[in-house]
């Protein structure tokens, strides 16, 4: 089962699952692609969201999808 980051509005829970380390990497990739500069506290929150016992993939995917959508609507 694939675990994709949504690219539009989320009407149903994103499916799939990823290990914590992959969730962490995926969220950092989306943030970097959106041009988000992270400080120490930002990284702490990314860690909190994605590392055990962090949030499940459906939550991380939804947040990553918001970032992705926002960056597409507001290009740097």
C-alpha positions in Angstrom: 0.0 0.0 0.0 1.4 3.4 -1.0 1.4 6.3 1.4 1.0 9.5 -0.7 0.9 13.1 0.5 -2.4 14.6 -0.6 -2.2 17.3 -3.3 -5.7 18.7 -2.8 -8.5 19.0 -0.2 -8.8 15.9 2.0 -12.3 14.5 2.2 -11.4 11.0 3.5 -8.6 9.8 5.7 -5.3 9.3 3.8 -4.5 5.6 3.5 -1.2 3.7 3.9 1.4 3.7 6.5 5.0 4.6 6.8 7.6 3.9 9.5 8.4 6.8 11.7 11.7 7.5 10.0 10.1 7.7 6.6 7.3 9.9 7.9 9.9 12.2 9.3 11.8 12.3 6.0 8.6 12.8 3.9 7.5 15.8 6.1 10.9 17.4 5.9 10.9 17.0 2.1 7.6 18.7 1.8 8.6 21.5 4.0 11.9 22.0 2.1 10.1 21.9 -1.3 7.8 24.6 0.0 10.7 26.8 1.0 10.0 26.5 4.8 13.0 27.4 6.8 13.1 25.4 10.1 14.4 26.5 13.4 15.2 24.3 16.4 11.7 24.4 17.8 10.3 23.7 14.3 12.5 20.6 14.1 11.3 19.5 17.5 7.7 19.7 16.4 8.5 17.7 13.2 10.2 15.1 15.5 7.1 15.1 17.8 4.7 14.6 14.9 6.7 11.8 13.3 8.6 9.8 15.8 7.3 7.0 18.0 4.8 7.4 19.6 4.1 10.2 17.1 1.1 10.7 15.0 -0.1 8.1 12.5 0.6 8.6 8.8 -3.0 9.9 8.1 -2.3 12.9 10.3 1.2 13.6 9.1 0.0 13.2 5.4 -2.8 15.7 6.0 -0.5 18.3 7.5 2.1 17.7 4.7 -0.7 18.1 2.2 -1.7 21.5 3.6 1.9 22.7 3.3 2.1 21.3 -0.3 -1.2 23.1 -1.3 -0.2 26.3 0.4 3.2 26.4 -1.5 1.4 25.7 -4.8 -1.0 28.6 -4.2 1.7 31.0 -2.9 4.9 30.3 -4.9 8.1 31.9 -3.5 
